Amino acid sequence: MDKLKRVMAMAGVILVAGIWIATFLTGVLGGSKELLTALLVLSVVVPVLMYAILLVARTVSGKSAIDVIDEAMKKDSKKD
């Protein structure tokens, strides 16, 4: 379970960092206004959605989101 938490957290950090780097480069290198606006919106929306998904999973199941993900992964591995 701890390994899954770390992997998911690292994926989130990499995604958000990539968006921030792309935003910075677009602003500095003179990209289009539409692209810059989209990247700025994504830099706010992506973390909010990540938090909302974890919150909904915890609320619906009464368990932590990681427990829900672990159960889903166990069900998928049993099907194979």
Steps between C-alpha positions, in 0.01 A plus 500: 500500500780743583666427167177584313466826692852598405449415134173694480650799683804503273279480189299798625814701576647423157175597326466831684871582464478430127206737468689771692813456286294513181325814627831668578653408166192611310504836676873558459530379142194689382248227431143574407268665750253214470762240593624708793145547626427128468816409692421750775150355534642146508745596774200576721250240378722189511589521873139584586375197305759274662385615843132466406549142378666400827231677702213334313663156525546543873146628551324237290684200638555611857861390448810678387539538126808279502299213652241538224771493232665196660169309500440586134848382407448172688172440313670563167786265580257222595325532162825431313 
